[in-house]
Amino acid sequence: MRINMKNGFLPISKEDMREAGIDQLDFVYVCGDAYVDHPSFGHAIISRLLEAHGYKVGIIAQPDWHDKESINILGEPRLGFLVSAGNMDSMVNHYSVSKKRRQSDAFTPGGVMGKRPDYATVVYCNLIRQTYKHKPIIIGGIEASLRRLAHYDYWSNKLKRSILLDSGADIISYGMGEHSIIEIADALDSGLDIKDITFIDGTVYKTRKREDIYDAIELPHYEALLADKKEYAKSFYVQYSNTDPFVAKRLFETYDGKMFVVQNPPSKPLTQSEMDQVYSLPYMRTYHPSYEEAGGVPAIEEVKFSLVSNRGCYGGCSFCALTFHQGRIIQTRSHESILAEANQIVWEPDFKGYIHDVGGPTANFRAPACDKQLTKGVCPHKQCLFPQPCKNLKVDHKDYLSLLRKLRQLPNVKKVFIRSGIRFDYLIYDEDRTFLRELCEHHVSGQLKVAPEHISNAVLEKMGKPSVEVYKKFVKAYKDMNEKLGKKQYLVPYLMSSHPGSTLKEAVELAEFLRDLGYMPEQVQDFYPTPSTISTCMYYTGLDPRTMEPVYVAVNPHEKAMQRALIQYRNPKNYDLVEEALTKAGRTDLIGFDKHCLIRPRREHSFDRNGAKNDRGNNSHRSSSKNDRDNFHSKNSVKNDRRTVTSGSRKKITASGNNQQNTGAKKKKTIRNIHKKK
């Protein structure tokens, strides 16, 4: 039953309800994001899917949590409230890895920060409970999904309880939620009490009746987790091993000996026809017009001209929560579904000819890793790509290639980009280089972003990433292909500092690799311990939950800053940190004037404009020279960058590799020049 609003959006006010002839909504969806009716936003998918199944849904976006009346603007729903923090965990949305407050929020009108609370799911549920004490509350989205059982919370540095208990909600619809939300809605509509809805896959519920929990694995109780981090590491790995819908068991945790939080197995993956249905719902594909005056919602710009091709990821990166949220089984849309959406996009008035992305968590995964996954599930204790590709792995880009070719032929399309990430290891395992050729020829705009993350095999092993040799092989293949095509295109590697397993020694290895590569990244991601990842478990416990072996973890902010600075060692602002790191790592051989050195030693003295000597050794090094600043800000940093001082001149190696002598420029005051003047 489609709600026929004049503007096409779902109701956000009583006036909208009257216009649609609605006396009472079935569900009110409370969300931490602004209302954007686009399939890249979870609240849009869930609300439109419920609408397609005959339910009337209204949206309360970013309510004022200081005012309990803000939750009442649509009245009391017939069946219940749906609550989500939004497309991101509210704490990740609000804070950087250094726990500093971010300045803007792309999911808020005008990019304004501060329109949602910290721990938004909990706050919104408590707000609802102030007025509607017994109305069912169903929570979902990534914040609720990744906090569904006891979890380490980086921002408070505590092991928190299941969000189901802290929020006072009745049930969690975890994962992507399409199957479970319709089953919950139908159960409520049939008259079942929310407390009796304990049988739906993809949900977490709470109960005081231990005897009602059957065929389940009992996890260590919460008090044991607080007392011993080893218990948490063991518990986490049991959870990690039960994320597949075909083989996962029911799990439960005990709190205070009398409350049980029960996680049912995950929902089955969507079939292709179900995926097509989800993406064919009548989205408006933009933000609600009420936000126009504020300047719109910035997040739409990244997705407005992008196409979701797939879901799920079997890449198995330790720092990624996709295994917990979307699962490892790839789910894809048909070509017809994607082309139908593309045909909508290309006729938009502001479409400039560029499709920004065709992908998902991993763009070039367009099928399950092997045939058995669709009937028997994934291997609980083995990865598809790590440490070596499984012998059953199907490496094939033909379907993705075919899709991209069709998209390139659409009217008004100038270029189809791939921005959502290419798994370079999977690509390089494909002996047919057709995809690599067409990727370089048609789908890269000067730079291709890939994610090696690190180059130390000790760190890569903890990350669940392929060895550095695989990355080097890809770099060579990419370079050779571009040379063959006559294109000057570059790789931009995403790198991560301070991941568990990385000491200063490994951080120096990465700096040396970048030196030899001749590349200096403008941005570096420090490891961010977000809920429900293997890496976060390592960070909190100091143990690898897969092996229970100790893992080195850089927790001290100063050491983390040193590791980060080493990746950007050419930045003059990082000199002090780099020098300290090299000294502590026993690598003072990298401080000097030789071409292999990362930084030059401090100069004892400098001179002011009048030739007077300044004893400011601690400051004179900071810029190292104007050349350092030039090279740091240069887009293509210089391979083996070095500066040599001769008896009468200063030379530098430029990006083209040629020596340039600054003979025409004004001479810098040096000891020699000052003496000559005298």
VOKELO-493696 format. One record per residue (C-alpha): residue number from 1; x, y, z. Coordinates in steps of 0.2 Angstrom, whole numbers, plus 5000, padded with zeros to 4 digits. Layout:
BALO|num|X|Y|Z
BALO|NUM|X|Y|Z
...
***
This chain:
BALO|num|X|Y|Z
BALO|1|5000|5000|5000
BALO|2|5009|5016|4994
BALO|3|5007|5031|5004
BALO|4|5002|5044|4991
BALO|5|5011|5060|4998
BALO|6|5011|5075|4987
BALO|7|5030|5076|4988
BALO|8|5032|5057|4987
BALO|9|5041|5055|5004
BALO|10|5034|5046|5019
BALO|11|5025|5056|5033
BALO|12|5036|5067|5044
BALO|13|5022|5076|5052
BALO|14|5004|5075|5057
BALO|15|5000|5086|5042
BALO|16|5008|5074|5031
BALO|17|4997|5060|5039
BALO|18|4981|5070|5037
BALO|19|4986|5073|5018
BALO|20|4988|5054|5016
BALO|21|4972|5050|5025
BALO|22|4981|5041|5039
BALO|23|4974|5041|5057
BALO|24|4987|5030|5065
BALO|25|5004|5024|5058
BALO|26|5009|5006|5060
BALO|27|5027|5010|5064
BALO|28|5037|5026|5068
BALO|29|5055|5025|5063
BALO|30|5066|5036|5074
BALO|31|5083|5039|5065
BALO|32|5099|5048|5070
BALO|33|5102|5053|5051
BALO|34|5092|5066|5042
BALO|35|5078|5058|5031
BALO|36|5086|5053|5014
BALO|37|5074|5042|5004
BALO|38|5088|5033|4995
BALO|39|5093|5015|4995
BALO|40|5110|5019|5002
BALO|41|5102|5024|5018
BALO|42|5096|5010|5030
BALO|43|5080|5019|5036
BALO|44|5074|5022|5018
BALO|45|5076|5003|5013
BALO|46|5067|4997|5029
BALO|47|5053|5009|5029
BALO|48|5050|5007|5010
BALO|49|5050|4988|5012
BALO|50|5037|4989|5026
BALO|51|5027|5000|5015
BALO|52|5028|4988|5001
BALO|53|5021|4975|5013
BALO|54|5006|4985|5017
BALO|55|5012|4994|5033
BALO|56|5011|5013|5036
BALO|57|5027|5020|5042
BALO|58|5032|5038|5047
BALO|59|5049|5045|5050
BALO|60|5056|5055|5065
BALO|61|5073|5061|5059
BALO|62|5085|5068|5072
BALO|63|5073|5072|5086
BALO|64|5078|5084|5100
BALO|65|5083|5071|5113
BALO|66|5082|5085|5127
BALO|67|5063|5087|5123
BALO|68|5052|5071|5125
BALO|69|5038|5079|5115
BALO|70|5050|5077|5100
BALO|71|5046|5059|5100
BALO|72|5027|5062|5099
BALO|73|5025|5072|5083
BALO|74|5017|5057|5074
BALO|75|5007|5050|5088
BALO|76|5008|5033|5095
BALO|77|5011|5019|5082
BALO|78|4999|5004|5081
BALO|79|5013|4991|5081
BALO|80|5029|4999|5088
BALO|81|5044|5010|5086
BALO|82|5059|5007|5075
BALO|83|5075|5015|5081
BALO|84|5092|5017|5072
BALO|85|5107|5028|5076
BALO|86|5109|5030|5057
BALO|87|5121|5024|5043
BALO|88|5136|5025|5055
BALO|89|5139|5021|5074
BALO|90|5135|5037|5082
BALO|91|5152|5037|5091
BALO|92|5162|5035|5075
BALO|93|5151|5048|5067
BALO|94|5155|5061|5081
BALO|95|5173|5057|5086
BALO|96|5190|5054|5077
BALO|97|5201|5040|5082
BALO|98|5210|5052|5094
BALO|99|5193|5055|5102
BALO|100|5192|5073|5097
BALO|101|5175|5079|5092
BALO|102|5172|5080|5073
BALO|103|5168|5097|5065
BALO|104|5154|5091|5053
BALO|105|5141|5078|5050
BALO|106|5138|5073|5032
BALO|107|5121|5064|5037
BALO|108|5114|5080|5044
BALO|109|5106|5095|5035
BALO|110|5120|5108|5031
BALO|111|5133|5096|5038
BALO|112|5130|5103|5055
BALO|113|5137|5093|5070
BALO|114|5127|5090|5086
BALO|115|5110|5085|5079
BALO|116|5111|5068|5087
BALO|117|5117|5062|5104
BALO|118|5131|5051|5108
BALO|119|5126|5032|5109
BALO|120|5110|5038|5099
BALO|121|5101|5021|5100
BALO|122|5101|5020|5119
BALO|123|5096|5039|5120
BALO|124|5082|5038|5108
BALO|125|5075|5022|5116
BALO|126|5075|5030|5133
BALO|127|5067|5045|5126
BALO|128|5053|5034|5119
BALO|129|5051|5025|5135
BALO|130|5047|5041|5145
BALO|131|5031|5042|5136
BALO|132|5027|5025|5129
BALO|133|5032|5013|5142
BALO|134|5025|4997|5135
BALO|135|5025|5000|5116
BALO|136|5037|4988|5107
BALO|137|5054|4995|5102
BALO|138|5064|4986|5088
BALO|139|5082|4993|5086
BALO|140|5093|4990|5071
BALO|141|5106|4998|5060
BALO|142|5125|4996|5062
BALO|143|5126|5003|5079
BALO|144|5114|4991|5087
BALO|145|5120|4976|5076
BALO|146|5138|4978|5081
BALO|147|5134|4980|5100
BALO|148|5121|4966|5101
BALO|149|5131|4956|5114
BALO|150|5144|4962|5126
BALO|151|5157|4973|5117
BALO|152|5172|4984|5120
BALO|153|5168|5002|5119
BALO|154|5183|5012|5114
BALO|155|5176|5029|5118
BALO|156|5172|5025|5137
BALO|157|5186|5012|5137
BALO|158|5174|4999|5145
BALO|159|5167|4982|5141
BALO|160|5148|4987|5139
BALO|161|5133|4976|5141
BALO|162|5122|4971|5126
BALO|163|5114|4987|5119
BALO|164|5097|4978|5121
BALO|165|5099|4980|5140
BALO|166|5106|4998|5140
BALO|167|5093|5004|5128
BALO|168|5078|4996|5136
BALO|169|5072|4990|5118
BALO|170|5063|4973|5116
BALO|171|5072|4966|5101
BALO|172|5087|4969|5089
BALO|173|5085|4966|5070
BALO|174|5103|4964|5067
BALO|175|5112|4963|5050
BALO|176|5104|4971|5035
BALO|177|5087|4967|5042
BALO|178|5075|4965|5027
BALO|179|5070|4947|5031
BALO|180|5069|4949|5050
BALO|181|5059|4966|5050
BALO|182|5045|4959|5039
BALO|183|5044|4944|5050
BALO|184|5043|4955|5066
BALO|185|5030|4966|5058
BALO|186|5019|4951|5053
BALO|187|5021|4943|5070
BALO|188|5016|4959|5079
BALO|189|5002|4962|5067
BALO|190|4995|4944|5070
BALO|191|4993|4949|5089
BALO|192|5009|4941|5096
BALO|193|5016|4950|5111
BALO|194|5034|4957|5108
BALO|195|5041|4946|5122
BALO|196|5035|4930|5113
BALO|197|5044|4934|5097
BALO|198|5059|4924|5100
BALO|199|5060|4913|5085
BALO|200|5065|4924|5071
BALO|201|5083|4922|5063
BALO|202|5093|4938|5062
BALO|203|5086|4944|5079
BALO|204|5092|4946|5097
BALO|205|5080|4945|5112
BALO|206|5081|4945|5131
BALO|207|5072|4934|5143
BALO|208|5072|4929|5161
BALO|209|5067|4911|5157
BALO|210|5083|4900|5155
BALO|211|5072|4885|5151
BALO|212|5066|4893|5135
BALO|213|5083|4894|5128
BALO|214|5087|4878|5118
BALO|215|5100|4871|5106
BALO|216|5111|4885|5110
BALO|217|5129|4889|5115
BALO|218|5131|4897|5132
BALO|219|5144|4911|5131
BALO|220|5154|4917|5147
BALO|221|5143|4927|5158
BALO|222|5145|4946|5158
BALO|223|5153|4946|5175
BALO|224|5166|4933|5169
BALO|225|5170|4944|5154
BALO|226|5173|4959|5166
BALO|227|5185|4949|5177
BALO|228|5196|4941|5163
BALO|229|5200|4948|5146
BALO|230|5204|4930|5141
BALO|231|5186|4925|5143
BALO|232|5181|4940|5132
BALO|233|5193|4934|5118
BALO|234|5186|4916|5119
BALO|235|5168|4923|5119
BALO|236|5171|4934|5104
BALO|237|5179|4921|5093
BALO|238|5164|4910|5097
BALO|239|5153|4924|5090
BALO|240|5164|4927|5075
BALO|241|5163|4908|5071
BALO|242|5144|4909|5071
BALO|243|5140|4923|5059
BALO|244|5135|4911|5044
BALO|245|5116|4908|5042
BALO|246|5119|4890|5037
BALO|247|5130|4884|5051
BALO|248|5128|4897|5065
BALO|249|5121|4891|5082
BALO|250|5110|4901|5094
BALO|251|5121|4910|5107
BALO|252|5117|4918|5124
BALO|253|5125|4928|5137
BALO|254|5120|4929|5156
BALO|255|5119|4945|5166
BALO|256|5118|4945|5185
BALO|257|5113|4927|5184
BALO|258|5095|4931|5180
BALO|259|5094|4940|5163
BALO|260|5098|4931|5147
BALO|261|5102|4939|5130
BALO|262|5099|4927|5116
BALO|263|5106|4929|5098
BALO|264|5097|4919|5085
BALO|265|5107|4913|5070
BALO|266|5108|4926|5056
BALO|267|5095|4928|5042
BALO|268|5097|4919|5026
BALO|269|5105|4930|5012
BALO|270|5094|4938|5000
BALO|271|5091|4930|4984
BALO|272|5095|4940|4968
BALO|273|5076|4943|4965
BALO|274|5074|4949|4983
BALO|275|5089|4961|4980
BALO|276|5081|4967|4964
BALO|277|5065|4970|4974
BALO|278|5073|4980|4987
BALO|279|5082|4991|4975
BALO|280|5066|4994|4964
BALO|281|5056|5001|4978
BALO|282|5049|5019|4975
BALO|283|5063|5029|4983
BALO|284|5063|5048|4979
BALO|285|5083|5046|4978
BALO|286|5086|5062|4988
BALO|287|5084|5071|5004
BALO|288|5067|5077|5011
BALO|289|5063|5095|5004
BALO|290|5062|5102|5021
BALO|291|5081|5102|5022
BALO|292|5083|5113|5006
BALO|293|5084|5129|5016
BALO|294|5099|5121|5027
BALO|295|5108|5117|5011
BALO|296|5103|5099|5009
BALO|297|5111|5083|5016
BALO|298|5130|5082|5011
BALO|299|5130|5063|5012
BALO|300|5119|5061|4996
BALO|301|5133|5068|4985
BALO|302|5143|5053|4987
BALO|303|5129|5041|4983
BALO|304|5117|5050|4971
BALO|305|5125|5044|4955
BALO|306|5132|5028|4962
BALO|307|5125|5010|4960
BALO|308|5125|4996|4973
BALO|309|5130|4980|4964
BALO|310|5133|4968|4979
BALO|311|5133|4965|4997
BALO|312|5143|4954|5009
BALO|313|5162|4952|5009
BALO|314|5173|4936|5011
BALO|315|5189|4947|5011
BALO|316|5190|4944|5030
BALO|317|5200|4959|5036
BALO|318|5202|4959|5054
BALO|319|5198|4977|5057
BALO|320|5182|4977|5047
BALO|321|5164|4973|5054
BALO|322|5157|4967|5038
BALO|323|5157|4949|5044
BALO|324|5146|4953|5059
BALO|325|5135|4965|5049
BALO|326|5133|4959|5031
BALO|327|5141|4942|5032
BALO|328|5153|4933|5020
BALO|329|5141|4927|5007
BALO|330|5140|4938|4992
BALO|331|5123|4944|4987
BALO|332|5121|4952|4970
BALO|333|5108|4962|4960
BALO|334|5104|4957|4942
BALO|335|5111|4967|4927
BALO|336|5093|4971|4923
BALO|337|5090|4979|4940
BALO|338|5106|4989|4940
BALO|339|5103|4995|4922
BALO|340|5086|5000|4927
BALO|341|5092|5011|4941
BALO|342|5106|5018|4930
BALO|343|5093|5023|4917
BALO|344|5085|5033|4931
BALO|345|5101|5041|4935
BALO|346|5107|5046|4918
BALO|347|5091|5057|4915
BALO|348|5093|5067|4931
BALO|349|5094|5086|4928
BALO|350|5111|5087|4937
BALO|351|5119|5071|4930
BALO|352|5135|5077|4922
BALO|353|5139|5060|4913
BALO|354|5149|5052|4927
BALO|355|5143|5036|4937
BALO|356|5153|5038|4953
BALO|357|5153|5020|4958
BALO|358|5147|5002|4954
BALO|359|5151|4991|4968
BALO|360|5148|4987|4986
BALO|361|5159|4982|5001
BALO|362|5171|4975|4988
BALO|363|5168|4981|4970
BALO|364|5175|4966|4961
BALO|365|5166|4952|4971
BALO|366|5151|4948|4960
BALO|367|5148|4930|4966
BALO|368|5150|4919|4981
BALO|369|5168|4913|4984
BALO|370|5163|4895|4980
BALO|371|5148|4885|4975
BALO|372|5145|4877|4992
BALO|373|5142|4893|5001
BALO|374|5125|4895|4994
BALO|375|5119|4878|5002
BALO|376|5132|4874|5015
BALO|377|5138|4891|5020
BALO|378|5156|4898|5023
BALO|379|5169|4888|5032
BALO|380|5168|4894|5050
BALO|381|5187|4893|5054
BALO|382|5194|4896|5037
BALO|383|5196|4912|5026
BALO|384|5193|4912|5007
BALO|385|5208|4923|5003
BALO|386|5220|4922|5019
BALO|387|5233|4917|5021
BALO|388|5232|4910|5004
BALO|389|5218|4909|4992
BALO|390|5207|4893|4995
BALO|391|5209|4880|4981
BALO|392|5190|4881|4979
BALO|393|5190|4900|4977
BALO|394|5181|4905|4960
BALO|395|5191|4919|4953
BALO|396|5182|4927|4938
BALO|397|5178|4945|4933
BALO|398|5168|4941|4918
BALO|399|5151|4945|4925
BALO|400|5157|4962|4932
BALO|401|5166|4966|4916
BALO|402|5150|4962|4906
BALO|403|5140|4974|4918
BALO|404|5153|4988|4917
BALO|405|5152|4987|4898
BALO|406|5133|4988|4897
BALO|407|5134|5004|4909
BALO|408|5147|5012|4898
BALO|409|5135|5011|4883
BALO|410|5120|5020|4891
BALO|411|5115|5037|4884
BALO|412|5123|5052|4893
BALO|413|5137|5042|4901
BALO|414|5154|5048|4899
BALO|415|5163|5038|4912
BALO|416|5159|5024|4924
BALO|417|5171|5025|4940
BALO|418|5174|5012|4953
BALO|419|5177|5020|4970
BALO|420|5171|5007|4982
BALO|421|5187|4997|4983
BALO|422|5195|4984|4972
BALO|423|5203|4968|4980
BALO|424|5219|4969|4972
BALO|425|5224|4951|4978
BALO|426|5208|4944|4970
BALO|427|5211|4954|4954
BALO|428|5229|4948|4953
BALO|429|5224|4930|4955
BALO|430|5214|4931|4939
BALO|431|5226|4925|4926
BALO|432|5215|4933|4913
BALO|433|5221|4952|4912
BALO|434|5205|4958|4903
BALO|435|5198|4966|4918
BALO|436|5214|4974|4923
BALO|437|5215|4981|4906
BALO|438|5198|4988|4905
BALO|439|5199|4994|4923
BALO|440|5214|5005|4918
BALO|441|5207|5010|4901
BALO|442|5189|5015|4907
BALO|443|5187|5016|4925
BALO|444|5201|5025|4933
BALO|445|5203|5044|4933
BALO|446|5221|5046|4936
BALO|447|5222|5037|4952
BALO|448|5216|5020|4958
BALO|449|5214|5018|4977
BALO|450|5218|5001|4984
BALO|451|5221|4995|5002
BALO|452|5237|4986|5006
BALO|453|5236|4994|5024
BALO|454|5253|4989|5028
BALO|455|5269|4980|5021
BALO|456|5275|4971|5036
BALO|457|5270|4953|5035
BALO|458|5269|4952|5054
BALO|459|5256|4965|5054
BALO|460|5247|4959|5038
BALO|461|5245|4942|5047
BALO|462|5236|4951|5061
BALO|463|5225|4961|5049
BALO|464|5220|4946|5039
BALO|465|5228|4954|5023
BALO|466|5239|4946|5009
BALO|467|5257|4947|5010
BALO|468|5267|4962|5004
BALO|469|5273|4951|4989
BALO|470|5255|4950|4982
BALO|471|5254|4969|4983
BALO|472|5271|4971|4974
BALO|473|5265|4959|4961
BALO|474|5249|4970|4958
BALO|475|5259|4986|4958
BALO|476|5270|4979|4944
BALO|477|5255|4973|4934
BALO|478|5246|4989|4936
BALO|479|5261|4999|4931
BALO|480|5264|4988|4916
BALO|481|5246|4989|4910
BALO|482|5246|5008|4911
BALO|483|5262|5009|4901
BALO|484|5255|4997|4888
BALO|485|5240|5008|4887
BALO|486|5250|5024|4886
BALO|487|5242|5031|4902
BALO|488|5250|5040|4916
BALO|489|5239|5033|4931
BALO|490|5245|5031|4949
BALO|491|5240|5020|4964
BALO|492|5235|5028|4980
BALO|493|5237|5015|4994
BALO|494|5227|5016|5010
BALO|495|5239|5013|5025
BALO|496|5235|5010|5043
BALO|497|5246|5014|5058
BALO|498|5246|5007|5075
BALO|499|5236|4991|5071
BALO|500|5238|4977|5084
BALO|501|5255|4968|5080
BALO|502|5263|4984|5074
BALO|503|5278|4990|5085
BALO|504|5290|5004|5080
BALO|505|5300|4991|5071
BALO|506|5286|4987|5059
BALO|507|5281|5006|5057
BALO|508|5299|5010|5052
BALO|509|5298|4995|5039
BALO|510|5283|5004|5032
BALO|511|5292|5021|5031
BALO|512|5307|5013|5022
BALO|513|5295|5005|5010
BALO|514|5287|5021|5006
BALO|515|5304|5029|5004
BALO|516|5309|5016|4991
BALO|517|5292|5018|4982
BALO|518|5294|5037|4981
BALO|519|5277|5040|4988
BALO|520|5271|5050|5003
BALO|521|5253|5048|5008
BALO|522|5243|5064|5012
BALO|523|5231|5055|5023
BALO|524|5235|5041|5035
BALO|525|5222|5031|5045
BALO|526|5226|5027|5063
BALO|527|5218|5010|5069
BALO|528|5201|5014|5075
BALO|529|5194|5001|5088
BALO|530|5176|5000|5083
BALO|531|5164|4987|5090
BALO|532|5164|4969|5085
BALO|533|5180|4967|5075
BALO|534|5194|4955|5078
BALO|535|5206|4969|5078
BALO|536|5196|4978|5092
BALO|537|5196|4962|5102
BALO|538|5215|4961|5100
BALO|539|5216|4980|5105
BALO|540|5206|4977|5121
BALO|541|5213|4960|5127
BALO|542|5230|4960|5120
BALO|543|5226|4943|5113
BALO|544|5223|4936|5095
BALO|545|5206|4927|5098
BALO|546|5209|4915|5084
BALO|547|5225|4908|5092
BALO|548|5224|4916|5110
BALO|549|5242|4921|5107
BALO|550|5248|4938|5114
BALO|551|5248|4952|5102
BALO|552|5258|4969|5104
BALO|553|5246|4983|5105
BALO|554|5251|5002|5104
BALO|555|5239|5010|5116
BALO|556|5249|5025|5122
BALO|557|5244|5040|5112
BALO|558|5262|5046|5110
BALO|559|5268|5029|5102
BALO|560|5253|5029|5091
BALO|561|5258|5047|5085
BALO|562|5275|5041|5082
BALO|563|5269|5027|5071
BALO|564|5258|5038|5061
BALO|565|5272|5051|5059
BALO|566|5284|5038|5052
BALO|567|5272|5035|5037
BALO|568|5272|5054|5034
BALO|569|5291|5056|5038
BALO|570|5293|5070|5025
BALO|571|5281|5081|5033
BALO|572|5292|5094|5043
BALO|573|5279|5095|5057
BALO|574|5283|5076|5061
BALO|575|5302|5078|5063
BALO|576|5302|5077|5082
BALO|577|5291|5062|5082
BALO|578|5301|5053|5068
BALO|579|5318|5056|5076
BALO|580|5311|5050|5093
BALO|581|5304|5034|5084
BALO|582|5320|5030|5075
BALO|583|5330|5032|5091
BALO|584|5319|5021|5101
BALO|585|5318|5008|5087
BALO|586|5337|5008|5086
BALO|587|5337|5014|5068
BALO|588|5347|5030|5070
BALO|589|5356|5024|5054
BALO|590|5341|5032|5045
BALO|591|5345|5049|5052
BALO|592|5358|5057|5040
BALO|593|5362|5063|5023
BALO|594|5363|5046|5013
BALO|595|5349|5043|5001
BALO|596|5342|5029|5012
BALO|597|5340|5040|5027
BALO|598|5322|5046|5031
BALO|599|5327|5063|5039
BALO|600|5343|5073|5041
BALO|601|5351|5076|5058
BALO|602|5347|5092|5067
BALO|603|5358|5107|5063
BALO|604|5368|5114|5078
BALO|605|5365|5133|5073
BALO|606|5356|5144|5061
BALO|607|5358|5162|5056
BALO|608|5346|5177|5056
BALO|609|5345|5189|5041
BALO|610|5359|5199|5048
BALO|611|5371|5185|5049
BALO|612|5370|5183|5068
BALO|613|5371|5165|5075
BALO|614|5355|5158|5083
BALO|615|5358|5144|5095
BALO|616|5341|5136|5092
BALO|617|5346|5118|5087
BALO|618|5329|5112|5093
BALO|619|5320|5122|5080
BALO|620|5331|5124|5065
BALO|621|5327|5107|5059
BALO|622|5309|5109|5058
BALO|623|5307|5113|5039
BALO|624|5323|5104|5035
BALO|625|5322|5115|5020
BALO|626|5309|5122|5008
BALO|627|5312|5107|4997
BALO|628|5304|5096|5011
BALO|629|5289|5106|5011
BALO|630|5288|5106|4992
BALO|631|5290|5087|4991
BALO|632|5278|5084|5005
BALO|633|5264|5093|4996
BALO|634|5268|5087|4979
BALO|635|5255|5075|4973
BALO|636|5268|5063|4966
BALO|637|5282|5062|4978
BALO|638|5300|5060|4973
BALO|639|5308|5043|4972
BALO|640|5323|5042|4983
BALO|641|5321|5060|4987
BALO|642|5337|5068|4993
BALO|643|5345|5084|4994
BALO|644|5364|5087|4993
BALO|645|5374|5102|4999
BALO|646|5389|5106|4988
BALO|647|5402|5119|4992
BALO|648|5393|5133|4983
BALO|649|5375|5128|4979
BALO|650|5360|5118|4984
BALO|651|5353|5105|4973
BALO|652|5337|5095|4973
BALO|653|5330|5080|4964
BALO|654|5314|5085|4957
BALO|655|5298|5074|4953
BALO|656|5305|5071|4935
BALO|657|5321|5065|4942
BALO|658|5332|5080|4935
BALO|659|5344|5090|4944
BALO|660|5339|5108|4946
BALO|661|5351|5121|4952
BALO|662|5343|5137|4960
BALO|663|5355|5148|4951
BALO|664|5343|5162|4947
BALO|665|5335|5162|4964
BALO|666|5340|5174|4978
BALO|667|5354|5165|4988
BALO|668|5350|5158|5005
BALO|669|5361|5165|5019
BALO|670|5373|5151|5023
BALO|671|5390|5152|5033
BALO|672|5399|5153|5016
BALO|673|5389|5167|5009
BALO|674|5390|5178|5024
BALO|675|5409|5176|5025
BALO|676|5410|5180|5006
BALO|677|5401|5197|5010
BALO|678|5413|5201|5024
***
